[in-house]
Amino acid sequence: MPFSFFSLPKFLTLAAIFILAPLLHAQEKPYFVTYSTDLEEPGNLEIAFNGIAAAPKGANTFSSHTLELEYGATAWWTAELYAQAQSTANDSTVSTGFRFENRFKPLPREYWFTPALYIEYEQVSDADKSLLEITGNDGIDKLRAANAESRKTIAHTMEGKLLLSSNMRGWNLSENFIAEKNMNNDPWEFGYAVAASRPLALAGGVSRCTLCRQNFAVGAEIYGGLGTRHAFGFHDTSHYLGPTVNFRIPNGPTVSFSPQFGLSDNSVGTLWRFKVAYEVQQIRDLLNANLTHAKEVR
């Protein structure tokens, strides 16, 4: 199948956007790999499309597409489901698997460094090119394999992250330490992600406007692998650094963008990341109301 920028995950996301647009609103920090300790509001559902495009040296140009559904289960627990696919020029378009993550905030209030815990199960093939995190010695060689071969290897992986976040004078600083274990008896792999961001304005103006400074946030993030349990460190690992920006459209989506640049020989030269996120307010109450109405009609 030829390379196509459009795919089924993107089509489904865009369809959801048009159907749910009157109900949508999102507030996102401009991070693509790094997690802050912010959780989804209880009862809210965020629908997001996370995309990445790159042209690795010695490999075909590709784009990766991830559909994300994030739900605020409680004030201290957020659950998220990912469905992934990728398209590679001169190769094919393939589904690469799914992820199910949970984020927990163990403390009831904010501190100088607020901690949170992240636990994820992944069933993802080696054809995955989403680069949602970098661990171990993952690098450019993995992106050069043909889809027909790489999709045959399916990894069942458990991943944990320690999330730290602090806020001061409008700035957010977030740090993640990642530990990942392939259940096929591979050694533990490690990685990191660090990001900082700030809105262009902390307070809104008197009049309502779309292109106001408070609707924009800017920042930067850096992330990469830290080797394995047998060879911990920076040797033969990949790392990326780039500026980030997002634009929160009033009563609409949040659009994020980032060019990210490889810092080692094992990295892709440039990654182009973008994300569109929408938040459905109190979908739990909306669904309960519809079920109640349906029962009354009967």
N, C-alpha and C positions, 0 to 999 in steps of 0.2 A: 504494500500500500504506500503511495507517495506521501511525502511530508505534508502535513496539514496543520496550520496554526489553530484551526477550530477542531474540537473534539467533543465526544459525548459529555464528559464532565463539565466542560465549559457551557455546552448547550443547556444542560440541566440547571446550572447555576443561573444563567441569564434568564431562563424561563421562570425560575423562582423569583428573580428580581422584579420582573414585570407583574407577576401575580401578587406579590406581597408589598410592592413599593409603597402604598399608602400607610403601611404599618411599620415601616423600617426606620431604624435610626442606629447609629453605631458610634462608639468612642474607642479609638484604637491608638495605642502607642505605635510609632513608626518602626517596629521591629519585625524582622522576617525569620530569624533563627532564635534570637534571645527571648526568653520569657520574663516578664515582670511578675510580681506576685499578685497582680490584679486578677480577680475572678469574675466570671459572668454574674450579673445580677440574678438572684433566685427567680425562676420562672421565665427568664428571657432565653431566646434562641438566637444565636448569631449564625448567619449563613455567609460563607466566604469562599471566594475563588482565589487561590494562590498560584501564581504562575512564575516560571523561570525560563529564560532563553539564553543559549550560549553557543559559541562556536569553538570548541576545544581544538588545540593544535594537534593535528594528526588524526582527527576524528570528525564525524559528520555533525553538522549543526543540529541542535535539538531544542525542543521546548517541552517542559513538564507541566502537568496540570493537576492540581490537587483541590478537591472539593471538601470543604470543612463544615461540619455541623457541631456547634458548641452550645451546650445547654447548662444553665445555672441550676443545679439540683438543689443546693442549699447555700447558705451564706458562706460555708466553709468548704464546699465541694463543687467543682466544675468538671463535667465530662465532655469529651469531644471525640467525634468519629471522622476519620479521613478516608477518602477514596481517591486513588491515584492512577494516573496514566501518563504516557509520554509519546511524543512523535519525533522520529529521527529522520532527517533528510536522507534520501537514497536507501532507506531501509523500511520501516513500518511504524504503525501506531499500535501500541499495546497497553493493556491494563497491567499495572505493576503491583497491585495489592491494596491492603487497607491497614489502618492503624486505629487503635482505641486507647485513648489517654484519659487519665484522671489527675486532677490537680487538687491538692488539699492545703488549706491554711490552718495549721494547728493552734495558732494563738489568736485570741479574740480581738486584739487591738494592734495598731501600727506602732513600730519601734524604729529606732535609728536604722537598723537593718532588719527588715521584716522577712522571716523565712517562710517558704512553702515547699511542699514535696510534690514530685511529679512521678507517676508510674505509668508506663505504656507497654502495651503488647503490640507487636508488629508481625504481620504476615506479608512480607514484601519480597519480590523477586530481585535477582541481581540486575535486572533491566531498569530498576528504579533510578531516576535521575532528578528527583525532587530536591535533593540536598537540603532537607529540612534540618539536618544537623550533620556535623562531621565528627567521626570518631575513629579511633585506631589509626590505621595507615591508609584510609580511603583516599583515593586520588584520581588523577586524570586517566590512568590505565583502565579503570573500571568503566569509564565512559566510552571507550573505544571498541568494546565488544559488540558483536552483532546481536540484535534483539532476539533472533531465532535461537541463539545459544544461551544468552544470559537469562532469558525468561524461564529456562528450564530449572534453574536453581532457586528454590524458595527458602527463605530464611524465616525461622520462627524465633523472634527475639524479644527479650524483656529489657526494658530500658528504665533507668531511674535517674532523676535529676534533683539536685539541691538548688533551689531557687532563692536568691537573695535580692532584695530591692530596698532602696531608700529614696526619699523625696525631700528636697530642700530648695526653697525659693523658686519653685516651679520646675526644677530639674528632677528627672528621674534617672537613677543609676541602678542597673540590674546586672547581676552576675549569675551564671549557671555553671555548675560542674556536672558532667554527664558520665554515667557508667552504663555500659551496654553489654549484654551477654547473649550471644547466639546459642540457642538451646541444642545445637548440634555438637556440643562439647568443645567449641572454640574458646579461646581465652577471653577474659574480660577486656573490653576496649574502652578508652576514655577520651573525653573531649571537653571543650569549654566554649562559652559564648559570653561576651560582655557588651553592653550597649548603654548609651546615655541619650536623653532627649529632653526637649523643652518646647512648649507652645510659644509661638512668636509673641503672643500677648496673653496675660493671665486673666484679664477681665474684659468682658464684652463692652461694646459701645452702647450709646443710648438708642440709636436707631438700628433696626435689623438689616443685615446685609449678608451676602453670600461670600464675597471675597475679603472678609474681615481677617485681620491678623490672628485673632483667637481661634479661627478655624483651621489654622496651619500649625503643624508641629515639625520640628527638624531635629536631627540627631545623627548618630553614627553607631555602627556595631562592628565588632571583630570576633571571629570564631575560627575554630580549627580542631584538629585531632591532637591527642596526647599519647599516642601509641597504645600498647597493650600491657597486660600484667607482666609479661616477660621482657618487654622493652619499652618502659615508660619514658616519655620525653618527646622532643620535637623532631627527632631524626626520621626522615622519610615520611613526613606528614604534610598535610595541606592546610592552608590558612587563608582567610579572606577578610578584607577590610573595605568599608564603603560608607558614604553618607546616606542618610535616609530622610524621607519627607513624606508627610501625609496631609491630606486635605479632607476635612469633615464637612460634607455638604449638609447644610441645615435641613433637618427632617428627611435626610436621605442617607446615602452610603458614605463610607470613608474609603478614599482611594490612596494607596501607598505605592511608593516607587523607590528603587535603590539600584544604582550601578555599584557592583562590588568587585574588587580587584584581587586577584591571586597574589600571595606574598611569597610563594615558594615554587620551586621547579615542579613540584608534584601537584600544583594547583592549576585550574583553568585560568586563562588570562583575564577574562571579564565575564561576570554573571549579570544578567539584567533581570531584576526581580520586580514584580508588581503584584498588588493585591487589591481586591475589592471586597469590602465587608459590610454586611447589613445586619441590623439587630431588630428582631421582632419582639416588641415589648409584651411581657406577660402572656406568652403564648399558652402557658398552662391554664390561666384563667379563661382565655379565649376558647380553648378546646373544651374545658369543663362546661362553659356556658352553652356551647353548641350541642354537647351531649345532653345537657339538661333540657334544652329546647326540643331536641329530637324525641326525647322520652315523653315530653308533654304533648307533642303533636300526635304521638301514637295513642 
